[in-house]
């Protein structure tokens, strides 16, 4: 969960200030822990293989 939120928030100037124990392990901990990866899983269709 820490790695997921770091990847999601670290480069965001608004959200990076929330990367702290109070936020990550507070009342929304379960929601953060159960969150699916925010990055899109790439598939073969995402690439033009004919080039």
MDAnalysis code that builds the backbone (N, CA, C; Angstrom):
import MDAnalysis as mda
import numpy as np

u = mda.Universe.empty(153, n_residues=51, atom_resindex=np.repeat(np.arange(51), 3), trajectory=True)
u.add_TopologyAttr("name", ["N", "CA", "C"] * 51)
u.add_TopologyAttr("resid", np.arange(1, 52))
u.add_TopologyAttr("resname", ["UNK", "UNK", "UNK", "UNK", "UNK", "UNK", "UNK", "UNK", "UNK", "UNK", "UNK", "UNK", "UNK", "UNK", "UNK", "UNK", "UNK", "UNK", "UNK", "UNK", "UNK", "UNK", "UNK", "UNK", "UNK", "UNK", "UNK", "UNK", "UNK", "UNK", "UNK", "UNK", "UNK", "UNK", "UNK", "UNK", "UNK", "UNK", "UNK", "UNK", "UNK", "UNK", "UNK", "UNK", "UNK", "UNK", "UNK", "UNK", "UNK", "UNK", "UNK"])
u.atoms.positions = np.array([
    [0.815, -1.172, 0.000],
    [0.000, 0.000, 0.000],
    [0.874, 1.257, 0.000],
    [1.947, 1.238, 0.716],
    [2.850, 2.386, 0.744],
    [3.449, 2.625, -0.640],
    [3.873, 1.551, -1.305],
    [4.448, 1.684, -2.646],
    [3.406, 2.176, -3.648],
    [2.187, 1.693, -3.530],
    [1.113, 2.092, -4.434],
    [0.816, 3.590, -4.294],
    [0.643, 4.057, -3.070],
    [0.329, 5.471, -2.857],
    [1.533, 6.350, -3.189],
    [2.738, 5.876, -2.940],
    [3.925, 6.654, -3.303],
    [4.001, 6.840, -4.810],
    [3.778, 5.770, -5.554],
    [3.813, 5.866, -7.012],
    [2.720, 6.789, -7.525],
    [1.575, 6.765, -6.870],
    [0.436, 7.567, -7.308],
    [0.586, 9.042, -6.924],
    [1.108, 9.319, -5.734],
    [1.091, 10.684, -5.207],
    [2.429, 11.409, -5.262],
    [3.534, 10.722, -5.379],
    [4.847, 11.350, -5.226],
    [5.098, 12.480, -6.220],
    [4.683, 12.320, -7.452],
    [4.920, 13.351, -8.474],
    [3.790, 14.375, -8.560],
    [2.754, 14.219, -7.760],
    [1.617, 15.131, -7.753],
    [1.862, 16.209, -6.697],
    [2.032, 17.479, -7.109],
    [2.361, 18.530, -6.143],
    [1.284, 18.751, -5.078],
    [0.058, 18.407, -5.374],
    [-1.025, 18.570, -4.388],
    [-1.047, 17.392, -3.415],
    [-0.935, 16.177, -3.949],
    [-1.091, 14.983, -3.118],
    [0.176, 14.562, -2.380],
    [1.348, 14.971, -2.840],
    [2.592, 14.502, -2.215],
    [2.687, 14.886, -0.741],
    [2.021, 15.958, -0.350],
    [2.064, 16.353, 1.064],
    [1.307, 15.383, 1.969],
    [0.497, 14.497, 1.361],
    [-0.265, 13.525, 2.138],
    [0.468, 12.202, 2.316],
    [1.672, 12.087, 1.801],
    [2.462, 10.872, 2.008],
    [3.106, 10.928, 3.392],
    [2.300, 10.603, 4.378],
    [2.756, 10.619, 5.775],
    [1.971, 9.559, 6.542],
    [2.478, 9.076, 7.646],
    [1.804, 8.010, 8.399],
    [0.366, 8.354, 8.799],
    [0.122, 9.592, 9.183],
    [-1.223, 9.976, 9.608],
    [-2.255, 9.760, 8.504],
    [-1.845, 10.011, 7.262],
    [-2.753, 9.859, 6.134],
    [-2.843, 8.399, 5.706],
    [-1.707, 7.759, 5.518],
    [-1.690, 6.399, 4.993],
    [-2.273, 5.376, 5.965],
    [-2.084, 5.585, 7.256],
    [-2.538, 4.600, 8.238],
    [-3.700, 5.109, 9.079],
    [-4.368, 6.150, 8.612],
    [-5.507, 6.709, 9.330],
    [-6.802, 6.008, 8.972],
    [-7.865, 6.772, 8.945],
    [-9.204, 6.220, 8.750],
    [-9.439, 5.624, 7.370],
    [-8.626, 5.969, 6.380],
    [-8.807, 5.451, 5.022],
    [-7.853, 4.305, 4.696],
    [-7.184, 3.782, 5.704],
    [-6.198, 2.721, 5.499],
    [-6.773, 1.538, 4.733],
    [-7.934, 1.030, 5.143],
    [-8.532, -0.135, 4.481],
    [-8.834, 0.152, 3.010],
    [-9.332, 1.341, 2.712],
    [-9.633, 1.698, 1.327],
    [-8.353, 1.762, 0.505],
    [-7.297, 2.331, 1.048],
    [-6.019, 2.394, 0.336],
    [-5.456, 0.985, 0.128],
    [-5.559, 0.155, 1.147],
    [-5.011, -1.198, 1.083],
    [-5.733, -2.049, 0.045],
    [-7.027, -1.847, -0.115],
    [-7.826, -2.641, -1.054],
    [-7.905, -2.039, -2.448],
    [-7.237, -0.912, -2.650],
    [-7.276, -0.219, -3.940],
    [-6.553, -1.027, -5.010],
    [-7.152, -1.069, -6.182],
    [-6.505, -1.701, -7.330],
    [-5.388, -0.772, -7.815],
    [-4.453, -1.325, -8.540],
    [-3.368, -0.525, -9.087],
    [-3.933, 0.595, -9.941],
    [-3.414, 1.783, -9.801],
    [-3.938, 2.928, -10.548],
    [-3.353, 3.003, -11.942],
    [-2.296, 2.250, -12.197],
    [-1.677, 2.263, -13.519],
    [-2.427, 1.323, -14.444],
    [-2.557, 1.732, -15.698],
    [-3.235, 0.911, -16.692],
    [-2.333, -0.250, -17.068],
    [-2.900, -1.430, -17.088],
    [-2.167, -2.592, -17.547],
    [-2.141, -2.551, -19.080],
    [-0.968, -2.584, -19.658],
    [-0.841, -2.519, -21.110],
    [-1.115, -3.884, -21.726],
    [-1.760, -3.847, -22.867],
    [-2.032, -5.068, -23.617],
    [-1.416, -4.938, -25.001],
    [-1.427, -6.008, -25.757],
    [-0.861, -5.999, -27.099],
    [-1.559, -4.976, -27.995],
    [-2.850, -4.748, -27.769],
    [-3.608, -3.803, -28.574],
    [-3.171, -2.346, -28.360],
    [-2.448, -2.079, -27.280],
    [-1.980, -0.723, -27.002],
    [-0.780, -0.322, -27.870],
    [-0.228, -1.263, -28.606],
    [0.959, -0.996, -29.410],
    [0.681, -1.250, -30.885],
    [1.317, -0.450, -31.736],
    [1.233, -0.667, -33.169],
    [2.411, -1.545, -33.570],
    [2.169, -2.819, -33.716],
    [3.233, -3.779, -33.965],
    [3.631, -3.883, -35.425],
    [2.920, -3.136, -36.301],
    [3.224, -3.184, -37.722],
    [4.348, -2.241, -38.132],
    [4.769, -1.379, -37.251],
    [5.828, -0.408, -37.598],
    [7.194, -1.004, -37.403],
])
